[in-house]
Amino acid sequence: MEAGMQIKDAISTAKNYVRDIMADEEPINIGLEEIEFNENNNEWEVTIGFSRPWNSVRNAMSTITGESAPKRAYRVFFIKDDTGEVRAMKRTDFGG
């Protein structure tokens, strides 16, 4: 097997993809949730969590502080190991 991406490269690719394709939605709190290498497809499956300022929830604490808590969204990115190409992005209800 040829040397492909390192795990840090796959994570960086997924995070940068979120920043790039969702730039107009101003994603914040972008973070790694899960990563796995799929040997059958020779690709990384990287789950990234993030928040969007317009998608926030109010709770008791936010009522006291005046700040709303941003809701998390999760996407799984499928990244080809040999090329670093993001092949797909899918929504997921990540449970942690």
C-alpha positions as CSV (number, residue, x, y, z in Angstrom):
1,M,0.0,0.0,0.0
2,E,1.4,3.4,-0.9
3,A,1.8,6.1,1.7
4,G,-1.3,8.3,1.7
5,M,-2.5,11.0,4.1
6,Q,-1.5,11.2,7.7
7,I,-4.4,11.4,10.2
8,K,-3.6,15.1,10.9
9,D,-3.8,15.8,7.2
10,A,-7.3,14.2,7.0
11,I,-8.5,16.2,10.0
12,S,-7.1,19.5,8.6
13,T,-8.7,18.8,5.1
14,A,-12.1,18.2,6.7
15,K,-12.0,21.3,8.9
16,N,-10.8,23.5,6.0
17,Y,-13.6,22.1,3.8
18,V,-16.2,23.2,6.4
19,R,-14.6,26.7,6.5
20,D,-14.5,27.0,2.7
21,I,-17.9,25.6,1.6
22,M,-19.9,27.0,4.5
23,A,-18.1,30.4,4.7
24,D,-21.3,32.3,4.0
25,E,-22.9,30.6,7.1
26,E,-20.0,31.6,9.3
27,P,-19.3,28.3,11.1
28,I,-17.7,28.6,14.5
29,N,-16.5,26.1,17.1
30,I,-15.2,23.8,14.4
31,G,-13.9,20.6,16.0
32,L,-13.0,17.0,15.4
33,E,-15.6,14.5,16.8
34,E,-14.5,11.2,15.2
35,I,-12.1,9.8,12.6
36,E,-11.8,6.4,11.1
37,F,-10.0,4.9,8.1
38,N,-12.1,2.8,5.8
39,E,-9.8,0.2,4.3
40,N,-12.4,-1.1,1.8
41,N,-12.8,2.3,0.2
42,N,-9.3,3.6,0.9
43,E,-10.7,6.8,2.5
44,W,-10.9,8.7,5.7
45,E,-14.3,9.2,7.3
46,V,-13.9,12.3,9.4
47,T,-16.8,13.6,11.6
48,I,-16.6,17.4,12.3
49,G,-18.9,19.3,14.6
50,F,-19.5,23.0,14.3
51,S,-22.0,25.7,15.2
52,R,-23.6,28.4,13.1
53,P,-24.4,31.8,14.7
54,W,-27.9,31.8,13.3
55,N,-28.7,28.4,14.7
56,S,-28.7,28.9,18.5
57,V,-30.9,27.7,21.3
58,R,-32.0,29.5,24.4
59,N,-31.9,27.8,27.7
60,A,-32.1,28.8,31.4
61,M,-28.5,29.8,31.6
62,S,-28.6,31.8,28.3
63,T,-31.6,33.7,29.7
64,I,-29.6,34.7,32.8
65,T,-26.4,35.6,30.9
66,G,-28.1,37.0,27.8
67,E,-26.0,34.7,25.5
68,S,-27.6,32.0,23.5
69,A,-25.9,28.5,23.2
70,P,-25.0,27.6,19.6
71,K,-26.4,24.3,18.5
72,R,-24.0,21.8,17.1
73,A,-24.2,20.4,13.6
74,Y,-22.3,17.3,12.5
75,R,-21.0,16.3,9.1
76,V,-19.0,13.2,8.0
77,F,-16.4,13.9,5.3
78,F,-15.2,11.1,3.1
79,I,-11.7,11.9,2.0
80,K,-9.7,9.8,-0.5
81,D,-6.4,8.7,1.1
82,D,-4.4,8.8,-2.1
83,T,-5.5,12.2,-3.4
84,G,-6.8,14.1,-0.4
85,E,-10.0,14.8,-2.4
86,V,-13.2,15.2,-0.4
87,R,-15.5,12.8,-2.1
88,A,-18.6,13.4,-0.1
89,M,-20.1,15.2,2.9
90,K,-23.1,13.7,4.8
91,R,-25.2,15.0,7.6
92,T,-25.2,12.9,10.8
93,D,-26.8,13.0,14.2
94,F,-23.6,12.4,16.1
95,G,-24.2,11.1,19.6
96,G,-20.7,11.6,20.9
